[in-house]
Amino acid sequence: MPDLPPIRETIKRHGLSAAKSLGQNFLLDEQLLDRIAAIPGDLDGKAVLEIGPGPGGLTRALLRAGARVTAIEMDARCLPALAELNEAFPGQLRMIQDDALAMDHAELMGEPFAVLSNLPYNIGTALFVRWLGGDHWPPQWTSLTLMFQQEVAQRIVSAAGSSAYGRLAILSQWRSSAKLAMKVHRSAFTPPPKVMSAIVHVTPAEMPTGVSAKVLEQVTAAAFGQRRKMLRQSLKGIPGALDALNQLGIEPTRRAETLSVTEFVSLARVLS
């Protein structure tokens, strides 16, 4: 195993600081980073995609675990620090300077891959929604292990009836298993963010038959776009939605947050 200097020293040597405009917050605790890398299980020899590695704290942990890492970093300031890891772990790290939102990750990876990332706060939700969307299922990714603001993480794993329950919960749970894997205190970051963070672990599950992902997304967008209104009001713009509610025995006076993931799937199935 390469003898690397502490990540804090690497950051200081390269004159790095977290850029607020890029949603950066650096993790420096290597024991914590090793715990995060262990969440999806054995990574030895497996392909891993990391978005926004920054100076490479989590990247180190993934490389120590034996993963073959593709790291997409937009910030050119971080590339020299990542290049040192490329030298320390020859053949294990591929670095790409680009905008992760503008790339086709499945095409880039070309094989089944796990995603592990301390996601930049300003693009995290957009990337997550993209990975979970579309009618092609199962996906090429085998698991998503992602750092979010704790409020967002709670929205992903929440159950019907809770104040956090909404589109993210349904998107995460209708054909995947989503769990809160670890909470991370704000003091673990440099600089400390104003909010607590948490890691969500998502694995794909079997897709319900006869359901279009696009239709489900349309239904949930309408229902939660006006979440304080009754379904008969929020869904009236979707052709056939009110008849579908009647067919399924779902009272049109209910509100979106009271419907289970299964009920939304059933509604989308009728409309599909």
Salt bridges, closest charged atoms under 4 A:
GLU30 OE2 - ARG60 NH1 3.08
GLU30 OE1 - ARG64 NH1 2.88
ASP34 OD1 - ARG64 NH2 2.85
ASP75 OD2 - ARG77 NH2 2.66
GLU84 OE2 - ARG13 NH1 2.68
GLU84 OE2 - HIS14 NE2 2.83
GLU111 OE2 - ARG68 NH1 3.04
GLU263 OE1 - ARG254 NH2 3.04
